[in-house]
Amino acid sequence: MSLMFLLPWCVLLYFSSKVNGYFLFFFVLFQFIFIGIGLCIFPYLGSEYISNTFTSFNLSSINDSDFKFANYLLLICNTVVVLFFTLMTLISTRKGRQIEKHAKRQTRVRSSVVVVLAILASILSIKFLAENIDSFSCVLLASSVVEMSDFVDLRRDSTSNYLITIMIYNVLPATAMLSLLLHLQKRKTWTFTILLILFLLVTMCLLMTFQKRPLLVFWGAMGVAYFLWKHSCITDRLTGLKVFDLLKKQKLFLLICVVMLFVFYYLYTGYRFENNLLNVFPKIGEIVFTRLIGRLSIPAAMYIDFFPGCHDFYGLSNVGMFSRLLDTELFRDTGVIFMHYSGMEGGAVAASVFFDAYGQGGLFVALIYSFLIAIIILLMDYIAYCTCPGTQRVFFVVSGFIFIYYLSQSSLFRAAFGYGWFFYLLVWLAGITSHEVPIKNRQTICK
């Protein structure tokens, strides 16, 4: 029965791909890959397979009805996003005029801003690395599972400071991407030096957070930025790109990311202490596959099972900004869910935007979020159309991809202010400017 949900997903993906825009199709695609596929497949594989695969959790209270309801919720919310976005697009008449308005403008990266941000990033990175290098060494040099027992605490402590977290997860990667676009424009030795230093520093800092996802997202963003910039040298339009063309161009980056994900699971779990590597590699391979495809379907089912049966809906009490402003206790929904199903403290699960919305107030709130996200994606599309071709548009589109990816991994507020869309936009506004130039001269910068 659960496999029947694949049909409406295919229809929704096809329809969203036909809607002209930068972000809508990728939003639906990310929701399907990371959540929808798992909600369709895991119930078909059976509860025994789920329990054996996700051994960290006690999933005995979760049944097929939880997966089914989660599938309905996700499909309905994504359908509302697509239909409402399409409706608003049809009644909008300003996109064409905006393209003509900027057809003879060119953008450039402000070298001074890149240099200042690079200096600040270097200082912060060195400080962060000095504070966490010992913890990282302990994890790498651990000789038994017992010595790895403090891994969760080390992971939490490394990102306990909100300001440091914002800088490491957002400002530093955004600065590195800005330096990439600067180097692609100027092709100078000093720009390549800045790019190389920032890339290495950001990579090392993200490694020190003991989290796999931000590092892989950073690498992927750098690869997509390079591809889109080269594409923008051929045409001003970045819409209409085929997913398979993008994957083909990024096959090396994808291979590196998959290999690194395999390495991370090998280093950060007890599998590396087993003697028989032939048995270890298939197990890690299965973990990597289930984390890439449908990895968030299990937390989705957890939210359906836990709210409101085991706990009342929590409203906006899980938003740190509101908690500080209203001086109320912060409800850590992802941590509560983790502790309930694992019996351990200190960890957290990842829940997508719609299941966080469900936890806040049920299906009705999730539907409200659907309309809100459709409006946000439309505004993002509008801004992308309004931006000048070249670096300005490329940076905004890549940061938009990062944002909609994290909407499949976290709540709306965490995706915007925790994992960084808002801070990417600040770097975008500060680091890129535009000026009038004859359109016939625009191609010279790409050579």
N, C-alpha and C positions, 0 to 999 in steps of 0.2 A: 504493500500500500504506500509506503513512504517514497518509493521510487516514482510513483505517479506525480509527485511534486516537481520532478525534473521537467516535465512538459511545460507547465506554466512559466517556469524559470527560463526555458529556451525562448518562449514567445516574448517574454519581457525583455530579455537580452536583445533579441532581434529588433524589437520595436524601438528600444532605446538607442540602438546603433543607427537607426534611420533618422533620428532627431538631430538636427545640425547643432553642434555645440562642442565645447572643449571637455566637459567634465561629466556629463550625465551618464554616458555609457560606462565609463570607468567606475563611477560610483556604484552602479548596479553590478558590474562585473566583480568588484572587490567584495561586495556583500554576498554574492553567490559563491565565489571561490572559498572565502574564509569561513563562511557560516552556512550558506544554503546547501552546499554539497554534502557537508557532514550531517546536517539535519535530514537529508534524504537517504544517505547511505548507511549511517551508523545503526539506525533501528533495524534495517534490513540484515545487517551482519549479526545482530543479536546482542543481548545483554552480557553474555559471557565474553564475547570479543571486546566489548567496550570496557568491561571490568579488567580484563587482562592487558588491554592497551593503555588505559589511564589508571595505572595502579596506585597513583598517589591519592586518589579520591575514593570514597565510599559512595557509590552511585546506586545503592540498592533501592532508594526511595524514588528514583527517576524511572519512569516507564515510557512506553510508546506514546501515550497521550500527551506527555510533556513535549516530546519532539514534534508531534503533530501540531500542537497549539503554537509552538515556536515557529514552525514552518508557515502556518497560516499568518501569524503576526508579521513575519519578515516579508512574506509575499505581498500582503495587503499594504504594508507601509511603503515598500519599494514601488508598487503599482501606483499608489497615490502620488509619490514623488514624480514618477515619469509622466503621469497624466496631467498633473497640475503644472509641471514644468512645460509640457507641450502646449497646454492651453495658454499660459502666460507668454510663451514664445510666439504663438500665432497672433496674439493681439498686440505684440510689440512691433513697432515700425521704425525703430531708431538705429538698428544695427548697421544697415547699409550706409546711412549717412556718416556714421562714425568711422567706417572703413575708409570712405573717401576723404574724410577730414584729416586723417593721419597718413594718407598715402605718400605724402612728400616730406615726412619727418623721419629723422634717424635718431637712434639712441646711442648713448655711450655710457660706460661705467666710469664713475668718478675715481680717478687714481688715488687722490688724497684720502677719500673715505676708506678705500680698501687698505691703504697703508696704516691709517689710524686704527681701524678695526683689527688688522693683522697684528699690530703691536699689542693691543689690549688682549686679543685672543691668545697670543703667545705667553703673556704674563700670567693670565688666568690658567692656561693649560699646564704650564710648568708647575704652578702652585698645586693644581688638582692632581697632577701626576705624582708629585712629591708626597702628597698626603695618602695616596692610595696604592703606590707601587708595592709596599710591603704586603698589603692584603692580597693583591693580585699574585704576588710571588708565592704566598702561602697556599693559594688555591692550585697554582701550577705545580708546586713542589710537594703537594700532599701525597702521601704514600699509602693511604687507606681511606675507607669510607668514613671512619671516625674523624679523621682530620678534616674531612670535607663538611662536617656537620655545621660549621659556622658559616657556610656559604651564604645562606639566606640573610643572616645578620650583616655580613659584609656587603652584600648587594644593597640592602636597605640603607646602611650607614653611608655608602658612597654617594647617595643622592638624597640625603636627608635635608640638606639645605636647599630651599626653593630657588633662591637666586642663582646658586651654582648650577642647579638642575636646568634652569632656563637657559643659562649661558652654554652649558655643555650640549644640551639636546637641540638647541635652536639657533642661538646667535652664532656660535662657532661654525656649525655646518652651513648656515646661510652665508657667512663670510667666505668660507671656502668655495661655495658655488659662485659667489660674486667674483672671487679671484680667478676662477676658471673662465668666466665670461670675459674678464679683463684681459687674460692671456690670449684668448681666442681672437680678441680684437687687435691687440698690439703685437703679439708674437715677439716679445722681447725677453732677454735673459733674466732681467730682474722680475718680470711678471711670472715667469715660470718658476723662479726661485720662491717667490711668495706662495704660489700655488702648491708647490711641492711641500714646503714647510707646513702650511696650513692643513693640507691633506693628511700628512703624517701625524700632526698634533691632534687633529680631530679624531682620526682613527684610533690612536692610542688612548685618548680620553674616553671615547665610547667603549673601548675594551675594558677600561677600568670601572665602568658602571656595572659590569658583570651581566649585561643584558645584550641579547643577540639582535633584537629587532631594530633599535635605533641605528646601529652600525650598518646593517644591511640596507636600511632605508637611505642612509647617507650615501653609500656607494651607488645604489640604484639611481638616486637623484642626480648624482654627478654624471652618470652615464646617460641618463635621459636628457639632461641639460645639454650635453655635448651633441647628442643626436638631433635635438630640436634646433639648436643653433645652426648646425650644418644644413638642416632642412630649411631654415628661415633664409638662408642664402640663396635658395632656389625659388622660393615663393613666400609671399607675405603671410599666407594663411597657414595656420597650424591645425585647423579643423579638417576632418575627413581623413585623418591618418588611420591606416588599417593596423589593427592590433598585431596581426601576424608580421607585418613589415617592421613594426617596432620591436617585436620579440626577436626577429631575425637579425636586426641591426645590433641588438643588445645581447646576443647569445653568449658572448664571452663573459659579460658582466653577470648574466644569469647563472652560468656555470660556476663562476667564482663564488657567487652568493650561496649556491646550493652546497658546494664543497665546504665553504666556511661554516655553514649551518651544521653540517656533519661534524666538523672539527669541534665546534662549540659544544655540541651534545656529548661528544667523546670526552672533552676536557672537564666539563662542568657536572658530569654525572659519575656514578660509581662504576660504569661500564669499563672505564680504562684500567680498573684494577683486576679485571678478569684475565685469566691466562690464555683462554682460547679466543683469539681474535676472529676466527672464522664464525664463531657464534655471535660475537659482539656486533660485527658490521651489519648483518641482516636486521638485528634488533634496532640499532641506531637508524638504519635506513627506513624502517617502518615508522619510527618516531618522527623522523624528518618529514616523511610523506604525510602522516596524519596531522602534523603541525602546519604544513603548507596548505593542505587541502582540508577544509572544514575544521580547522583547529579550534575555532570559537563556537562551534555548535554545542559542545559540552557545557561551557558556561551559560550559553543561551538556555539550554534545558534546565540548568540549575536555577536560573532566575525565575523561570516559569514555575518550577517546583517549590521554590523558597518563598516567593512573594505571591499572594499575601498569606499563604497557608502557614508558614513558619514565622513570618515577620510582616508587620504592616508596611504598606508603601511608605517610602521615606521622603517624598517630595524633593525639594532642593537642598535638603540638609547634607547631601554628599558633595556640594559645591563649596570648596574651601573659601572662595572669595566672599560668598554670601555668609558663610559661617563666621568669618572674621568681621565683616561689616555689622552683622546682627548680634555678634558676641554669643553665638549658640554653639552647642557641641557638634563637632563634625562627625557625620556618619560615614564610615569607610565601608561602603557597600561591597567592594571587591574583596576587601580583607575579611569581612564577615562571612561572605559566601565561601571563601577559601577555608576558613577555620571550621565552618559547619560541615563541609564535605571531606576535609582532609584530617581534621582533628588537630592540626598544627597551627600555631600562631606565627605571625610575621610575614606570611605570604599574601598573595593576591591573585585573583583571576583577571582575565581581560574580557570585558563585555562591550559589545558594539553599541552604537548610539541608540538603536531602537530598543534594545533590551535594558539599557540603563533608563530609558524613558518609561518602559514598562514598570521597572522597579520604582520609579518615582510616582506613578499614579495609574498604572494599568494600561489597557488597550487605548483608552480615550487619549491619554497623554502621549502615547506613542504615535497616534494619528496626528495630533497637534505638531509633534516634532517632524512628521512627514511633510506637512505643508511648510513648516519653517525651513527645512533643509532644501526643499524645492525652490523657495525664494532665495536662499543663500547661493545655491548653485546658479540660478539665473543671474544674480548680481555678479557672481564671479565671471560668468560668461560675458556679461555686459562690460565689465572692467577689462577683460581680456581683449574684447573687440575694440575698446576705446584706446588701449595702449598702442604705442608705436611698434612697428615691426622690428624684430631684432632682439637685442638683449633684454629690453624692458618687458616685452611680451613673453619671452622664453622663461625668464626668472619667475614671473607671475604664474605662468602655466605650471611650471614644475612645482612651485610652492603649493599651488592648488591641488596638484596630484597628491602631494604629501598629506595635505589636509583631508582629502576625501578617502585616502587610504586609512588614515587613523580614525576616521569615522566608523570604519569596520572593525576597529580594534579597541575603541574607547568611547567615552561619552563625548557629547558635543563640547562641553566646557574643557575637558582634558585635551581634546584634539586641537582646540583653538588656542588655549593658554598654557597647557602643560607640554604638549608635543609640538607646539610652536607655530601654527599658521600666523597668528598675530605678530609674532616677533620676526618671522620671515618677511612680513609686509613692511615692518619698520625698516629692516635692512634694505628692502627693495626701494622704499621711498627715499632713503638717505643716499643710496649708492648708485642710482641710475638716473640719468637726466636725458632730455631729448632736445633736438635743435632742428631748424629748417635746413633742408639740403635737397638739391635736385635729385629726383628719383633715379636718373641715369647713373649717378655716381654711387648709389648705395651698394652695388655689388662689389665694389673694389675692396671693401673692408673684409670680405669673406675670402679673399684670395691669399 
